[in-house]
């Protein structure tokens, strides 16, 4: 099974200079998802959830550190 590089999409979206560029990156990710079979979609969703939890945790830690 493939491992998905969500960090690549995340960094590109953060550095996008326009909303159109961000939308194009989101579409690219959605198009990738549409090409996957059921097992790969399950893996994609699990890896995306894990990535999002790690990113949220890191942001929360920084926010807490700044505000306390």
N, C-alpha and C positions, 0 to 999 in steps of 0.2 A: 504494500500500500504506500501511497505517496504521503509525504508530510507537506503541509501547506505553510507558506511563508507569509503570515498575516502582518508581521512587522514591516515587511517591504511595502505593503499597501498602506499601512498606518503612517509610516514615515512620509511616503509620497503624498498622502492626503493632508498631512500636517503642513507640508511644504508647498502645497498647491497655492498658486497666487490668485486664483479666481474660483468662484462657485462652480463655473462650468468645468474647470479642470477637476475639482472634487467629484462632481457628478460623473465625469468620464471614468474616473478611477473606481467609483462605486459600480458603474455599469460593467466595467471590466471584471470585477469580482463576481457580480451577479451572472455574467455570461459564463465565467468559469464554472460556477455552481451548476448552471443549467446543463453543462456537458457531462456532469458526473453521474455514475450509476448509483443505485440506492446505498450500497455499502460505502462508497466514497463520500456520498452526501452525509451519511451518519458520522463518518470520521471527520469530515470538514466541520460539521456542527460541533462535535466534541472539542476539536482543536480550537475552533473560534471561541467557544465558551471559556476554555482554559486561558487563551490569550487575553480575552477581555477581563477576566477575573484578575490576572496578573497585572495588567495595565491599571485597572481600577484600584487595586491594592497599592501599587506604587504611587499613584496620584493621591490616594487617601493618606498614605504615610507622609508624603511631602506636605500636603495641606495641613495635617495635624502638627507636623514639625514646625511649620511656619507660624501657626496660630496659637501654639502653646509655649 
